[in-house]
Each structure stands twice: as structure tokens, then as C-alpha cells.
């Protein structure tokens, strides 16, 4: 699978869409905030992400990662599933435990080799 990173314009468009879906509505300056550029852990890949205020006080795959057993695996964002994965040494993508979708029964399905056990 080839990863195509978002451009700044695409990231800004996603923030505008996200702002329309939030309940309650976000602060008036939410849409005007510039997306933050972050390097995915243990990779050379950068991506534009939500502002750190959005996830303050909770685990986040970008801003506040938990101390799970896959922290030393590189992160990879799956644009087809809108899900962050950790790639184990065997090349298998495992849902990142800090991604909210990782606890979803359907979204957490993956070709597991056991490397994510206990994460």
C-alpha cells in the first residue's frame, strides 16, 4: 500500500468538515487554526493533524500516547480506514491502541500475528 500524505489544503478542508460535525459546535476560531504538522512515531513520515486542544486530557495517537507494548513499532496512518496502525517487525499492521477505532469490534479486525497481544 502506498501512503499519500495530505496537503495543507486537504488538511484544512478536513478540519472544516470536522468542525461542522462536532456537537456542541467548536469555538469560533476553530476553523481558522492551522493544522499541525507531526512526525509519526518511529518513522520519517509527517502528516497534518488536529490541534492538540481537541484531544487534551485523553490518549491520542499523536499528542498523548499511552505506554503500550507497541510503542517501538512505527506508526502508519491508513487513509482507507482512517485508522492509525503500528507496523510490527513482521510487517503486519496492528491497530494503534490509542486510536479510538482500535476498541471497535469491526475496526480492530486485522491480520494478526500476535505482536499486539497485551497492548
C-alpha positions in Angstrom: 0.0 0.0 0.0 1.3 3.4 -0.9 0.7 6.3 1.6 -0.2 9.6 0.1 0.1 12.3 2.8 -2.5 15.1 3.0 -1.6 18.5 1.6 -2.1 21.5 3.9 -5.2 22.4 1.8 -6.7 18.9 2.2 -6.0 19.0 6.0 -7.7 22.4 6.3 -10.7 21.1 4.4 -10.9 18.1 6.8 -10.8 20.5 9.8 -13.7 22.4 8.3 -15.7 19.2 7.7 -14.9 18.0 11.3 -16.0 21.4 12.7 -19.4 21.0 11.1 -19.8 17.5 12.6 -18.9 18.4 16.2 -21.6 18.6 18.8 -21.5 21.0 20.6 -20.1 23.4 18.0 -16.4 24.2 18.3 -15.1 27.7 19.4 -15.4 30.3 16.7 -11.7 30.3 16.0 -11.6 26.5 15.5 -11.8 26.6 11.7 -9.1 29.4 11.5 -6.5 27.3 13.3 -3.7 26.0 11.1 -3.5 22.2 11.1 -0.4 21.0 13.0 2.3 19.0 11.2 3.5 16.0 13.1 6.0 13.2 12.5 4.6 9.8 13.1 6.4 7.9 15.8 9.4 5.8 14.7 9.1 7.0 11.1 10.2 9.7 8.7 6.6 10.3 7.7 4.9 13.6 8.5 1.1 14.4 8.4 -1.2 17.3 9.2 -3.3 16.5 12.3 -5.9 18.0 14.5 -4.9 20.7 17.0 -3.7 19.4 20.4 -6.6 21.2 22.2 -9.0 18.7 20.6 -7.6 15.7 22.5 -6.4 17.4 25.7 -6.7 15.1 28.7 -7.2 11.9 26.8 -5.0 9.4 25.0 -4.2 10.3 21.4 -2.1 8.6 18.7 -0.3 11.9 18.0 -0.3 14.1 21.1 -0.6 11.9 24.2 0.3 8.2 23.6 -0.1 5.6 26.3 2.8 3.3 27.3 1.6 0.3 25.4 3.7 -2.6 24.2 3.8 -1.5 20.5 5.3 2.0 21.1 8.6 0.9 19.5 6.7 -0.1 16.3 6.5 2.6 13.5 3.1 4.3 13.1 1.3 4.2 9.7 -2.0 6.0 9.0 -4.5 4.0 6.9 -6.3 6.6 4.8 -8.6 3.9 3.5 -9.8 3.1 7.0 -9.0 6.4 8.7 -7.1 4.4 11.3 -3.6 4.6 12.9 -1.7 1.3 12.9 1.6 0.1 14.3 3.7 -2.0 11.9 5.3 -4.9 13.8 8.8 -6.4 12.9 6.9 -9.0 10.7 5.3 -6.2 8.5 1.8 -6.7 9.9 -0.3 -3.6 10.6 -1.9 -3.7 14.1 -4.4 -1.0 15.2 -2.7 1.5 17.5 -4.2 1.0 21.0 -4.6 4.8 21.3 -6.7 5.1 18.3 -10.4 5.2 19.3 -11.3 2.8 16.5 -8.9 0.1 18.0 -11.5 -0.8 20.6 -14.3 -1.1 17.9 -15.0 -4.8 17.2 -15.2 -4.3 13.4 -12.4 -1.7 13.0 -9.9 -3.7 15.0 -10.0 -6.6 12.7 -6.6 -7.2 11.2 -4.2 -9.9 10.0 -2.8 -10.6 13.5 0.5 -12.5 14.2 0.2 -12.0 18.0 2.5 -9.0 18.3 -0.3 -6.8 19.6 -1.2 -9.2 22.4 -1.2 -7.3 25.7 -1.1 -3.9 24.1 
